[in-house]
Amino acid sequence: MEESKKSQLNEILHLYVAKRQVDVASSLIEYFYDRDCFARSGKQAFITEVKLEGVPRATIYRIASRLESLGFIDRESRFSGYFLSHGFSTKREAESTFWRHLLKT
């Protein structure tokens, strides 16, 4: 992943993830990005395969769960692997549309 994309990703993650977990969350997203695990690509990655030096496995699972609840990553069922999702951008778009409509009244 290019440095410009990494810095933009970190800026977004700072808004949604705890400050000390941003590096791990960024590494997880980068892991999926490097393996081309995108929606509709057919490729998935399992969290059990992720190994980050110095990070306990429970922390990786916790952050993955947080990223899933925010819409950054997704999976088809709880038995399938994860992939990068479009859900986050769709949520933000819906929120901005709501805000614009609220201000018109």
C-alpha positions as CSV (number, residue, x, y, z in Angstrom):
1,M,0.0,0.0,0.0
2,E,1.3,3.4,-0.9
3,E,2.3,5.9,1.8
4,S,-0.4,8.4,0.7
5,K,-3.1,5.8,1.1
6,K,-1.6,4.7,4.5
7,S,-1.7,8.2,5.9
8,Q,-5.3,8.8,4.7
9,L,-6.3,5.5,6.2
10,N,-4.7,6.4,9.5
11,E,-6.6,9.7,9.5
12,I,-9.9,7.9,9.1
13,L,-9.0,5.3,11.7
14,H,-8.1,7.9,14.3
15,L,-11.8,9.0,14.2
16,Y,-13.2,5.5,14.9
17,V,-10.6,3.3,16.6
18,A,-8.8,3.9,19.9
19,K,-5.6,5.7,19.5
20,R,-3.3,2.8,20.6
21,Q,-5.2,0.4,18.3
22,V,-4.8,2.5,15.1
23,D,-1.5,0.8,14.1
24,V,-3.0,-2.7,14.4
25,A,-6.2,-1.7,12.6
26,S,-4.2,-0.2,9.8
27,S,-2.1,-3.4,9.6
28,L,-5.2,-5.5,9.4
29,I,-6.7,-3.4,6.6
30,E,-3.3,-3.4,4.8
31,Y,-3.2,-7.2,5.1
32,F,-6.6,-7.5,3.3
33,Y,-5.6,-4.9,0.8
34,D,-2.3,-6.7,-0.1
35,R,-4.1,-10.0,-0.6
36,D,-6.8,-8.4,-2.9
37,C,-9.6,-9.3,-0.5
38,F,-12.3,-6.9,-1.8
39,A,-16.0,-7.2,-2.0
40,R,-17.0,-9.3,-5.0
41,S,-13.4,-10.4,-5.7
42,G,-14.0,-13.9,-4.4
43,K,-10.9,-13.7,-2.2
44,Q,-11.2,-13.8,1.6
45,A,-8.7,-13.9,4.4
46,F,-9.1,-15.5,7.8
47,I,-8.1,-13.7,11.0
48,T,-6.5,-16.9,12.2
49,E,-3.9,-16.4,9.4
50,V,-2.9,-12.9,10.5
51,K,0.2,-12.7,12.6
52,L,1.4,-9.3,13.8
53,E,4.6,-9.3,15.8
54,G,4.1,-8.3,19.4
55,V,0.3,-8.2,19.2
56,P,-1.7,-10.7,21.1
57,R,-4.2,-12.8,19.1
58,A,-7.1,-11.6,21.3
59,T,-6.3,-8.0,20.4
60,I,-6.3,-8.8,16.7
61,Y,-9.7,-10.5,17.1
62,R,-11.1,-7.6,19.1
63,I,-9.9,-5.0,16.6
64,A,-11.3,-7.1,13.7
65,S,-14.6,-7.3,15.4
66,R,-14.6,-3.5,15.8
67,L,-13.7,-3.0,12.2
68,E,-16.5,-5.3,11.2
69,S,-19.0,-3.4,13.3
70,L,-17.9,-0.1,11.7
71,G,-18.2,-1.5,8.2
72,F,-14.5,-1.4,7.2
73,I,-14.4,-5.2,6.7
74,D,-17.2,-7.7,6.2
75,R,-17.8,-11.4,5.8
76,E,-20.6,-13.5,4.3
77,S,-21.2,-15.7,7.4
78,R,-19.4,-16.2,10.6
79,F,-17.6,-19.3,9.2
80,S,-16.2,-17.4,6.1
81,G,-13.2,-15.1,5.8
82,Y,-13.1,-11.4,5.9
83,F,-12.8,-8.9,3.0
84,L,-12.7,-5.1,2.7
85,S,-16.2,-3.7,2.5
86,H,-18.0,-0.8,0.9
87,G,-20.3,-0.6,3.9
88,F,-18.3,2.2,5.6
89,S,-18.4,4.5,2.7
90,T,-22.1,3.8,2.2
91,K,-22.8,4.6,5.9
92,R,-20.8,7.9,5.6
93,E,-22.7,8.8,2.5
94,A,-26.1,8.1,4.2
95,E,-25.0,10.2,7.2
96,S,-24.0,13.2,5.0
97,T,-27.2,12.9,3.0
98,F,-29.2,13.0,6.2
99,W,-27.3,16.0,7.5
100,R,-27.9,17.9,4.2
101,H,-31.6,17.2,4.4
102,L,-31.7,18.2,8.0
103,L,-30.1,21.6,7.3
104,K,-32.6,22.3,4.4
105,T,-35.5,22.5,6.8
